[in-house]
Amino acid sequence: MKKDVSDTVMDRLNIDRGVRDLIRQMWEHDCETKASCEGHGVKPAYVLLSQSGDGWFEKNAHLYGLRRALNGSCCESRVVGNVCGVCGAGIRGNSVYRGRIVQNPVAFESDVTEVSF
């Protein structure tokens, strides 16, 4: 996906600018995201993930400062959409990752060019 095309899509989807590089990377790896927020300097950022694609995000989420919200015993009784209404962990096959976002710790793959000497 070209960067300028995805910016247009992200504008239409109201994806926060602070998580766009991450969302681009996730889309490159066939991850399906349902919701995201940069936190706006007040709350932790989060990403609601419904399909993990090729597993890239699970391996690299920590580089972006995000950790998976683990399910607890509360998750079966207080359902709000795709997350637990108590702890905020993903349910029904969804995963929630939260934390203070680290901007672009991994270069956007289509921006990387091979250099030979």
Buried (B, 14 or more C-beta within 10 A) or exposed (E): EEEEEBBEEBEEEEBBEBBBBBBBBBBBBEBEBBBBBBBEEEEBBBBBBBEBBEEBBBEBBBEBBBEBBEBEEBBEEEBEEBBBEBBBBBBEEBBBBBBEBBEBBBEEEEEEEEEEE
